[in-house]
Amino acid sequence: MALSKRARARLKIMSASEKAAVKKSAKLLFDSELMGVKRMREIVRWAEKR
């Protein structure tokens, strides 16, 4: 499942520290097996890209 338009827009306006927190929480959810690898990679990629 791709990131929603709303999520992409929010990632664009986030500060660097907020993006780091999003990446950290996505990795934590993945490690806890509450999020799949594809979604985690997509979130991390979007946070690093912008």
PQR file with spaces between the fields and no chain letter, atoms N, CA, C, O and H, PARSE charges and radii, in Angstrom:
ATOM       1  N    MET     1       0.845   -1.179    0.000 -0.4000 1.5000
ATOM       2  CA   MET     1       0.000    0.000    0.000 -0.0000 2.0000
ATOM       3  C    MET     1       0.892    1.244    0.000  0.5500 1.7000
ATOM       4  O    MET     1       1.790    1.387    0.829 -0.5500 1.4000
ATOM       5  N    ALA     2       0.628    2.105   -0.920 -0.4000 1.5000
ATOM       6  CA   ALA     2       1.440    3.317   -1.061 -0.0000 2.0000
ATOM       7  C    ALA     2       1.074    4.352   -0.001  0.5500 1.7000
ATOM       8  O    ALA     2       0.006    4.292    0.608 -0.5500 1.4000
ATOM       9  H    ALA     2      -0.102    1.989   -1.594  0.4000 1.0000
ATOM      10  N    LEU     3       1.968    5.284    0.201 -0.4000 1.5000
ATOM      11  CA   LEU     3       1.687    6.387    1.122 -0.0000 2.0000
ATOM      12  C    LEU     3       0.585    7.264    0.541  0.5500 1.7000
ATOM      13  O    LEU     3       0.533    7.497   -0.666 -0.5500 1.4000
ATOM      14  H    LEU     3       2.836    5.332   -0.293  0.4000 1.0000
ATOM      15  N    SER     4      -0.276    7.736    1.400 -0.4000 1.5000
ATOM      16  CA   SER     4      -1.369    8.593    0.944 -0.0000 2.0000
ATOM      17  C    SER     4      -0.847    9.976    0.567  0.5500 1.7000
ATOM      18  O    SER     4       0.263   10.360    0.935 -0.5500 1.4000
ATOM      19  H    SER     4      -0.234    7.546    2.381  0.4000 1.0000
ATOM      20  N    LYS     5      -1.658   10.702   -0.165 -0.4000 1.5000
ATOM      21  CA   LYS     5      -1.286   12.070   -0.544 -0.0000 2.0000
ATOM      22  C    LYS     5      -1.108   12.935    0.696  0.5500 1.7000
ATOM      23  O    LYS     5      -0.225   13.792    0.741 -0.5500 1.4000
ATOM      24  H    LYS     5      -2.559   10.390   -0.464  0.4000 1.0000
ATOM      25  N    ARG     6      -1.935   12.713    1.685 -0.4000 1.5000
ATOM      26  CA   ARG     6      -1.838   13.479    2.931 -0.0000 2.0000
ATOM      27  C    ARG     6      -0.517   13.192    3.640  0.5500 1.7000
ATOM      28  O    ARG     6       0.138   14.109    4.134 -0.5500 1.4000
ATOM      29  H    ARG     6      -2.652   12.017    1.648  0.4000 1.0000
ATOM      30  N    ALA     7      -0.130   11.921    3.689 -0.4000 1.5000
ATOM      31  CA   ALA     7       1.130   11.556    4.343 -0.0000 2.0000
ATOM      32  C    ALA     7       2.320   12.156    3.602  0.5500 1.7000
ATOM      33  O    ALA     7       3.257   12.652    4.228 -0.5500 1.4000
ATOM      34  H    ALA     7      -0.663   11.176    3.288  0.4000 1.0000
ATOM      35  N    ARG     8       2.284   12.113    2.280 -0.4000 1.5000
ATOM      36  CA   ARG     8       3.373   12.703    1.491 -0.0000 2.0000
ATOM      37  C    ARG     8       3.471   14.201    1.738  0.5500 1.7000
ATOM      38  O    ARG     8       4.570   14.737    1.881 -0.5500 1.4000
ATOM      39  H    ARG     8       1.523   11.710    1.772  0.4000 1.0000
ATOM      40  N    ALA     9       2.329   14.881    1.788 -0.4000 1.5000
ATOM      41  CA   ALA     9       2.322   16.328    2.019 -0.0000 2.0000
ATOM      42  C    ALA     9       2.875   16.656    3.402  0.5500 1.7000
ATOM      43  O    ALA     9       3.613   17.627    3.566 -0.5500 1.4000
ATOM      44  H    ALA     9       1.436   14.445    1.671  0.4000 1.0000
ATOM      45  N    ARG    10       2.518   15.849    4.392 -0.4000 1.5000
ATOM      46  CA   ARG    10       3.016   16.094    5.745 -0.0000 2.0000
ATOM      47  C    ARG    10       4.523   15.864    5.827  0.5500 1.7000
ATOM      48  O    ARG    10       5.230   16.599    6.517 -0.5500 1.4000
ATOM      49  H    ARG    10       1.918   15.060    4.259  0.4000 1.0000
ATOM      50  N    LEU    11       5.018   14.836    5.117 -0.4000 1.5000
ATOM      51  CA   LEU    11       6.461   14.581    5.114 -0.0000 2.0000
ATOM      52  C    LEU    11       7.224   15.724    4.463  0.5500 1.7000
ATOM      53  O    LEU    11       8.348   16.025    4.863 -0.5500 1.4000
ATOM      54  H    LEU    11       4.444   14.239    4.557  0.4000 1.0000
ATOM      55  N    LYS    12       6.629   16.360    3.467 -0.4000 1.5000
ATOM      56  CA   LYS    12       7.301   17.460    2.777 -0.0000 2.0000
ATOM      57  C    LYS    12       7.533   18.659    3.689  0.5500 1.7000
ATOM      58  O    LYS    12       8.548   19.345    3.565 -0.5500 1.4000
ATOM      59  H    LYS    12       5.715   16.115    3.141  0.4000 1.0000
ATOM      60  N    ILE    13       6.593   18.918    4.613 -0.4000 1.5000
ATOM      61  CA   ILE    13       6.699   20.115    5.447 -0.0000 2.0000
ATOM      62  C    ILE    13       7.337   19.849    6.818  0.5500 1.7000
ATOM      63  O    ILE    13       7.479   20.769    7.623 -0.5500 1.4000
ATOM      64  H    ILE    13       5.769   18.361    4.713  0.4000 1.0000
ATOM      65  N    MET    14       7.717   18.605    7.082 -0.4000 1.5000
ATOM      66  CA   MET    14       8.325   18.276    8.375 -0.0000 2.0000
ATOM      67  C    MET    14       9.753   18.806    8.467  0.5500 1.7000
ATOM      68  O    MET    14      10.457   18.935    7.466 -0.5500 1.4000
ATOM      69  H    MET    14       7.602   17.857    6.428  0.4000 1.0000
ATOM      70  N    SER    15      10.151   19.107    9.688 -0.4000 1.5000
ATOM      71  CA   SER    15      11.541   19.499    9.924 -0.0000 2.0000
ATOM      72  C    SER    15      12.414   18.242    9.944  0.5500 1.7000
ATOM      73  O    SER    15      11.904   17.122    9.965 -0.5500 1.4000
ATOM      74  H    SER    15       9.579   19.002   10.502  0.4000 1.0000
ATOM      75  N    ALA    16      13.712   18.438    9.938 -0.4000 1.5000
ATOM      76  CA   ALA    16      14.645   17.303    9.914 -0.0000 2.0000
ATOM      77  C    ALA    16      14.497   16.426   11.157  0.5500 1.7000
ATOM      78  O    ALA    16      14.569   15.201   11.063 -0.5500 1.4000
ATOM      79  H    ALA    16      14.126   19.348    9.921  0.4000 1.0000
ATOM      80  N    SER    17      14.293   17.040   12.308 -0.4000 1.5000
ATOM      81  CA   SER    17      14.154   16.254   13.537 -0.0000 2.0000
ATOM      82  C    SER    17      12.860   15.447   13.534  0.5500 1.7000
ATOM      83  O    SER    17      12.823   14.324   14.037 -0.5500 1.4000
ATOM      84  H    SER    17      14.234   18.036   12.384  0.4000 1.0000
ATOM      85  N    GLU    18      11.803   16.018   12.970 -0.4000 1.5000
ATOM      86  CA   GLU    18      10.540   15.279   12.867 -0.0000 2.0000
ATOM      87  C    GLU    18      10.677   14.101   11.908  0.5500 1.7000
ATOM      88  O    GLU    18      10.144   13.022   12.166 -0.5500 1.4000
ATOM      89  H    GLU    18      11.833   16.930   12.562  0.4000 1.0000
ATOM      90  N    LYS    19      11.393   14.308   10.798 -0.4000 1.5000
ATOM      91  CA   LYS    19      11.617   13.214    9.849 -0.0000 2.0000
ATOM      92  C    LYS    19      12.428   12.098   10.497  0.5500 1.7000
ATOM      93  O    LYS    19      12.166   10.919   10.259 -0.5500 1.4000
ATOM      94  H    LYS    19      11.826   15.185   10.589  0.4000 1.0000
ATOM      95  N    ALA    20      13.403   12.461   11.309 -0.4000 1.5000
ATOM      96  CA   ALA    20      14.209   11.459   12.012 -0.0000 2.0000
ATOM      97  C    ALA    20      13.341   10.657   12.977  0.5500 1.7000
ATOM      98  O    ALA    20      13.510    9.445   13.109 -0.5500 1.4000
ATOM      99  H    ALA    20      13.616   13.419   11.503  0.4000 1.0000
ATOM     100  N    ALA    21      12.419   11.330   13.645 -0.4000 1.5000
ATOM     101  CA   ALA    21      11.521   10.641   14.568 -0.0000 2.0000
ATOM     102  C    ALA    21      10.590    9.693   13.819  0.5500 1.7000
ATOM     103  O    ALA    21      10.296    8.600   14.302 -0.5500 1.4000
ATOM     104  H    ALA    21      12.282   12.314   13.538  0.4000 1.0000
ATOM     105  N    VAL    22      10.124   10.107   12.644 -0.4000 1.5000
ATOM     106  CA   VAL    22       9.258    9.254   11.826 -0.0000 2.0000
ATOM     107  C    VAL    22      10.024    8.012   11.379  0.5500 1.7000
ATOM     108  O    VAL    22       9.497    6.901   11.433 -0.5500 1.4000
ATOM     109  H    VAL    22      10.363   10.995   12.252  0.4000 1.0000
ATOM     110  N    LYS    23      11.267    8.202   10.937 -0.4000 1.5000
ATOM     111  CA   LYS    23      12.085    7.061   10.517 -0.0000 2.0000
ATOM     112  C    LYS    23      12.322    6.104   11.681  0.5500 1.7000
ATOM     113  O    LYS    23      12.245    4.887   11.517 -0.5500 1.4000
ATOM     114  H    LYS    23      11.695    9.105   10.894  0.4000 1.0000
ATOM     115  N    LYS    24      12.610    6.656   12.849 -0.4000 1.5000
ATOM     116  CA   LYS    24      12.873    5.827   14.022 -0.0000 2.0000
ATOM     117  C    LYS    24      11.632    5.033   14.425  0.5500 1.7000
ATOM     118  O    LYS    24      11.730    3.852   14.755 -0.5500 1.4000
ATOM     119  H    LYS    24      12.672    7.645   12.982  0.4000 1.0000
ATOM     120  N    SER    25      10.476    5.672   14.398 -0.4000 1.5000
ATOM     121  CA   SER    25       9.250    4.975   14.781 -0.0000 2.0000
ATOM     122  C    SER    25       8.861    3.923   13.747  0.5500 1.7000
ATOM     123  O    SER    25       8.348    2.865   14.111 -0.5500 1.4000
ATOM     124  H    SER    25      10.396    6.632   14.130  0.4000 1.0000
ATOM     125  N    ALA    26       9.098    4.196   12.461 -0.4000 1.5000
ATOM     126  CA   ALA    26       8.809    3.199   11.425 -0.0000 2.0000
ATOM     127  C    ALA    26       9.687    1.968   11.617  0.5500 1.7000
ATOM     128  O    ALA    26       9.216    0.839   11.481 -0.5500 1.4000
ATOM     129  H    ALA    26       9.515    5.055   12.165  0.4000 1.0000
ATOM     130  N    LYS    27      10.958    2.182   11.932 -0.4000 1.5000
ATOM     131  CA   LYS    27      11.858    1.051   12.162 -0.0000 2.0000
ATOM     132  C    LYS    27      11.464    0.282   13.417  0.5500 1.7000
ATOM     133  O    LYS    27      11.573   -0.943   13.452 -0.5500 1.4000
ATOM     134  H    LYS    27      11.341    3.099   12.043  0.4000 1.0000
ATOM     135  N    LEU    28      11.007    0.993   14.447 -0.4000 1.5000
ATOM     136  CA   LEU    28      10.567    0.338   15.674 -0.0000 2.0000
ATOM     137  C    LEU    28       9.336   -0.529   15.413  0.5500 1.7000
ATOM     138  O    LEU    28       9.257   -1.658   15.896 -0.5500 1.4000
ATOM     139  H    LEU    28      10.918    1.989   14.418  0.4000 1.0000
ATOM     140  N    LEU    29       8.377   -0.004   14.652 -0.4000 1.5000
ATOM     141  CA   LEU    29       7.188   -0.789   14.310 -0.0000 2.0000
ATOM     142  C    LEU    29       7.557   -2.010   13.476  0.5500 1.7000
ATOM     143  O    LEU    29       6.979   -3.082   13.655 -0.5500 1.4000
ATOM     144  H    LEU    29       8.441    0.914   14.260  0.4000 1.0000
ATOM     145  N    PHE    30       8.508   -1.857   12.575 -0.4000 1.5000
ATOM     146  CA   PHE    30       8.960   -2.993   11.774 -0.0000 2.0000
ATOM     147  C    PHE    30       9.622   -4.044   12.658  0.5500 1.7000
ATOM     148  O    PHE    30       9.357   -5.237   12.507 -0.5500 1.4000
ATOM     149  H    PHE    30       8.978   -0.986   12.430  0.4000 1.0000
ATOM     150  N    ASP    31      10.477   -3.612   13.575 -0.4000 1.5000
ATOM     151  CA   ASP    31      11.152   -4.547   14.483 -0.0000 2.0000
ATOM     152  C    ASP    31      10.159   -5.273   15.385  0.5500 1.7000
ATOM     153  O    ASP    31      10.393   -6.415   15.781 -0.5500 1.4000
ATOM     154  H    ASP    31      10.692   -2.643   13.697  0.4000 1.0000
ATOM     155  N    SER    32       9.050   -4.609   15.708 -0.4000 1.5000
ATOM     156  CA   SER    32       8.015   -5.214   16.543 -0.0000 2.0000
ATOM     157  C    SER    32       7.046   -6.062   15.727  0.5500 1.7000
ATOM     158  O    SER    32       6.087   -6.611   16.268 -0.5500 1.4000
ATOM     159  H    SER    32       8.860   -3.682   15.386  0.4000 1.0000
ATOM     160  N    GLU    33       7.296   -6.166   14.437 -0.4000 1.5000
ATOM     161  CA   GLU    33       6.467   -6.925   13.501 -0.0000 2.0000
ATOM     162  C    GLU    33       5.044   -6.387   13.420  0.5500 1.7000
ATOM     163  O    GLU    33       4.096   -7.144   13.207 -0.5500 1.4000
ATOM     164  H    GLU    33       8.076   -5.720   13.997  0.4000 1.0000
ATOM     165  N    LEU    34       4.900   -5.072   13.591 -0.4000 1.5000
ATOM     166  CA   LEU    34       3.597   -4.430   13.452 -0.0000 2.0000
ATOM     167  C    LEU    34       3.462   -3.714   12.113  0.5500 1.7000
ATOM     168  O    LEU    34       2.395   -3.199   11.779 -0.5500 1.4000
ATOM     169  H    LEU    34       5.669   -4.457   13.764  0.4000 1.0000
ATOM     170  N    MET    35       4.553   -3.688   11.350 -0.4000 1.5000
ATOM     171  CA   MET    35       4.559   -3.034   10.041 -0.0000 2.0000
ATOM     172  C    MET    35       5.388   -3.894    9.096  0.5500 1.7000
ATOM     173  O    MET    35       6.395   -4.480    9.492 -0.5500 1.4000
ATOM     174  H    MET    35       5.420   -4.107   11.621  0.4000 1.0000
ATOM     175  N    GLY    36       4.953   -3.961    7.850 -0.4000 1.5000
ATOM     176  CA   GLY    36       5.678   -4.741    6.858 -0.0000 2.0000
ATOM     177  C    GLY    36       6.913   -4.022    6.350  0.5500 1.7000
ATOM     178  O    GLY    36       7.073   -2.814    6.527 -0.5500 1.4000
ATOM     179  H    GLY    36       4.134   -3.485    7.528  0.4000 1.0000
ATOM     180  N    VAL    37       7.783   -4.798    5.713 -0.4000 1.5000
ATOM     181  CA   VAL    37       9.051   -4.253    5.232 -0.0000 2.0000
ATOM     182  C    VAL    37       8.832   -3.257    4.097  0.5500 1.7000
ATOM     183  O    VAL    37       9.554   -2.264    4.009 -0.5500 1.4000
ATOM     184  H    VAL    37       7.652   -5.779    5.569  0.4000 1.0000
ATOM     185  N    LYS    38       7.856   -3.499    3.233 -0.4000 1.5000
ATOM     186  CA   LYS    38       7.630   -2.594    2.104 -0.0000 2.0000
ATOM     187  C    LYS    38       7.193   -1.214    2.574  0.5500 1.7000
ATOM     188  O    LYS    38       7.708   -0.202    2.099 -0.5500 1.4000
ATOM     189  H    LYS    38       7.269   -4.306    3.305  0.4000 1.0000
ATOM     190  N    ARG    39       6.252   -1.172    3.498 -0.4000 1.5000
ATOM     191  CA   ARG    39       5.775    0.114    4.010 -0.0000 2.0000
ATOM     192  C    ARG    39       6.877    0.827    4.789  0.5500 1.7000
ATOM     193  O    ARG    39       7.034    2.042    4.670 -0.5500 1.4000
ATOM     194  H    ARG    39       5.834   -1.995    3.884  0.4000 1.0000
ATOM     195  N    MET    40       7.635    0.082    5.579 -0.4000 1.5000
ATOM     196  CA   MET    40       8.724    0.695    6.347 -0.0000 2.0000
ATOM     197  C    MET    40       9.751    1.317    5.409  0.5500 1.7000
ATOM     198  O    MET    40      10.186    2.448    5.622 -0.5500 1.4000
ATOM     199  H    MET    40       7.508   -0.905    5.675  0.4000 1.0000
ATOM     200  N    ARG    41      10.138    0.581    4.371 -0.4000 1.5000
ATOM     201  CA   ARG    41      11.113    1.112    3.416 -0.0000 2.0000
ATOM     202  C    ARG    41      10.578    2.336    2.696  0.5500 1.7000
ATOM     203  O    ARG    41      11.318    3.288    2.449 -0.5500 1.4000
ATOM     204  H    ARG    41       9.784   -0.338    4.197  0.4000 1.0000
ATOM     205  N    GLU    42       9.290    2.314    2.358 -0.4000 1.5000
ATOM     206  CA   GLU    42       8.707    3.461    1.663 -0.0000 2.0000
ATOM     207  C    GLU    42       8.713    4.708    2.549  0.5500 1.7000
ATOM     208  O    GLU    42       9.031    5.801    2.081 -0.5500 1.4000
ATOM     209  H    GLU    42       8.689    1.541    2.559  0.4000 1.0000
ATOM     210  N    ILE    43       8.366    4.549    3.807 -0.4000 1.5000
ATOM     211  CA   ILE    43       8.358    5.682    4.738 -0.0000 2.0000
ATOM     212  C    ILE    43       9.770    6.229    4.926  0.5500 1.7000
ATOM     213  O    ILE    43       9.979    7.441    4.885 -0.5500 1.4000
ATOM     214  H    ILE    43       8.108    3.661    4.188  0.4000 1.0000
ATOM     215  N    VAL    44      10.737    5.339    5.129 -0.4000 1.5000
ATOM     216  CA   VAL    44      12.125    5.771    5.321 -0.0000 2.0000
ATOM     217  C    VAL    44      12.635    6.466    4.067  0.5500 1.7000
ATOM     218  O    VAL    44      13.313    7.490    4.156 -0.5500 1.4000
ATOM     219  H    VAL    44      10.567    4.354    5.162  0.4000 1.0000
ATOM     220  N    ARG    45      12.312    5.916    2.894 -0.4000 1.5000
ATOM     221  CA   ARG    45      12.760    6.523    1.639 -0.0000 2.0000
ATOM     222  C    ARG    45      12.182    7.921    1.473  0.5500 1.7000
ATOM     223  O    ARG    45      12.900    8.843    1.088 -0.5500 1.4000
ATOM     224  H    ARG    45      11.761    5.084    2.822  0.4000 1.0000
ATOM     225  N    TRP    46      10.889    8.092    1.759 -0.4000 1.5000
ATOM     226  CA   TRP    46      10.268    9.413    1.633 -0.0000 2.0000
ATOM     227  C    TRP    46      10.847   10.402    2.635  0.5500 1.7000
ATOM     228  O    TRP    46      11.021   11.579    2.319 -0.5500 1.4000
ATOM     229  H    TRP    46      10.306    7.342    2.072  0.4000 1.0000
ATOM     230  N    ALA    47      11.149    9.925    3.853 -0.4000 1.5000
ATOM     231  CA   ALA    47      11.712   10.819    4.870 -0.0000 2.0000
ATOM     232  C    ALA    47      13.124   11.262    4.496  0.5500 1.7000
ATOM     233  O    ALA    47      13.507   12.397    4.780 -0.5500 1.4000
ATOM     234  H    ALA    47      11.008    8.969    4.110  0.4000 1.0000
ATOM     235  N    GLU    48      13.902   10.387    3.864 -0.4000 1.5000
ATOM     236  CA   GLU    48      15.263   10.748    3.467 -0.0000 2.0000
ATOM     237  C    GLU    48      15.280   11.574    2.191  0.5500 1.7000
ATOM     238  O    GLU    48      16.170   12.401    1.992 -0.5500 1.4000
ATOM     239  H    GLU    48      13.592    9.465    3.633  0.4000 1.0000
ATOM     240  N    LYS    49      14.308   11.352    1.338 -0.4000 1.5000
ATOM     241  CA   LYS    49      14.267   11.986    0.019 -0.0000 2.0000
ATOM     242  C    LYS    49      13.986   13.481    0.106  0.5500 1.7000
ATOM     243  O    LYS    49      14.570   14.259   -0.649 -0.5500 1.4000
ATOM     244  H    LYS    49      13.586   10.679    1.499  0.4000 1.0000
ATOM     245  N    ARG    50      13.134   13.883    0.979 -0.4000 1.5000
ATOM     246  CA   ARG    50      12.684   15.278    1.048 -0.0000 2.0000
ATOM     247  C    ARG    50      13.482   16.068    2.047  0.5500 1.7000
ATOM     248  O    ARG    50      13.235   17.260    2.231 -0.5500 1.4000
ATOM     249  H    ARG    50      12.660   13.251    1.592  0.4000 1.0000
